[in-house]
């Protein structure tokens, strides 16, 4: 018979195995890790009872030999699973690759352990059976030592690399392995091999339970799996099985008593079949009933994760207002997870931050946020839980002062963006499911917050730019006002200077005219030539001053058009004759073509139109080549009078023709030909002609000559305007 010690071992390992299978229903921390753990628990469940059976001398040699086969095979298989479990949990890439490569070969050794190649036989040694080793025992032992080396190497690297909750989980499992593995290997293999005494093996397998219990400690303390789910599902299935068992027994008993009184043996088969079919129909309703009962007690604050994810996605995409986004998200999460409070703390620009959430929230100080940032960078925790025993004392004290139970760091590539802070749970407390939900939502929260920050940054940039534009506009308006003032001062100066210069020039021109006409006596031909040149220069100066005065009057609104009946033909002939001397001085011939028939008398400002005519002819003289002819013509075309001055001079470049009638503009070749020009004559000419309701005539080919002129309606009263409106 098995000893009390063996019975206790079997009961413990049986309970742990059942719980491990129930844990596998949930999926756990990682699906692969979960499967490894369940298979490991089952392997240990085979190993421990087989070990006690193998040492029971009350059993036959054949049974004990088979049990020894199972001991060696299950022990080796358990070690393979431990190696894979630790490599996966520690996330050490080198160990993972080596383990993946070696595992198929190691399972072959495990299968060979259940053959005479490893266990050649057994013989009784006192109150236990001693093992007679086969030829592969050295390979078996070397493989065990190699796997132990890999496990401890992986633990050392993982403990250095991991942070946060993963480190806490690995620490517990490492402690369990460091205590259990040496004891098992020493008592189960080393001591029997060295001493030949196999009594140690009866107690050598029990330390394996320390490893399984250590993993369960991680389950409870460090949320490696969702224990509450396992408990709930266990209660559901226990309730279902108990109910169905009672119903089954009741139906079978009642049917046998009523239908087959006195003939119990014949009733067994049909009654059992009928009861089994009936219970199959009752299984789902009974299970649903117990689901409702357990959910009422264990999940009264339950929520559907897929619904929460969908609602959060819609919420985070609904607005780009950062404060509103944070407040709505915090309120939603706090209400769903049953938190006393919830709020976001997000770093803004230039060292500023923004905090928004539920109304009853506490306010995280910037100094504490900086302390949290250092803690997160050092530990690398995805979620900071206030009830973790391994949490830093200062951080735990800080979370207690703010009544916080969970802090979710919002991390991105550049560092910590901010934190989601949740207060204490209103009910029984947070579970690992809540933590997983927050971890799943963290990336979406980070993206939404970054988008809102970007939009807000763009708005701030726009506001700054608008402010700068307003300042620049104000400065520009001020500069324009100053320029207008300077322009007015300039116009006043030009007007004053022109008036002051005009009086002495008029006197000089008058005296020169008297001398030329012989009023002061006879002049020699040589003197006459010099006097004519002086007279022409004074005439040009008078016209130049008149142009400046007209521009000044135009700017100040004092350049008015005064209409009087005028014979335009006479004006053209007079101006042409007055310029003949200048034309002759340049060896240029003036040809006038004015109709002999009487042209209509029209209303116009004779002085201003006369100045325009004189300006066109004067320009033609100065920009024409010697020994050429300038044609001055006037004709009536329908209801308009057309005046044209045609020359064969330097012409106007095509690219500069569009600007020719602008104020102070002069063509490039004109500036070379006549540097003393002002660029106001054509500008004033266009203003005067447009004010009379007329149009300018202009055509030119560079190097071949130009045509300048105008067309004025015979009846100017219909189209006339003032020059300032032209």
Order of alpha helices (4+ residues) and beta strands (2+ residues): alpha-alpha-alpha-alpha-beta-beta-alpha-alpha-alpha-alpha-alpha-alpha-alpha-alpha-alpha-beta-beta-alpha-beta-alpha-beta-beta-alpha-alpha-beta-alpha-alpha-beta-beta-alpha-beta-beta-alpha-alpha-beta-beta
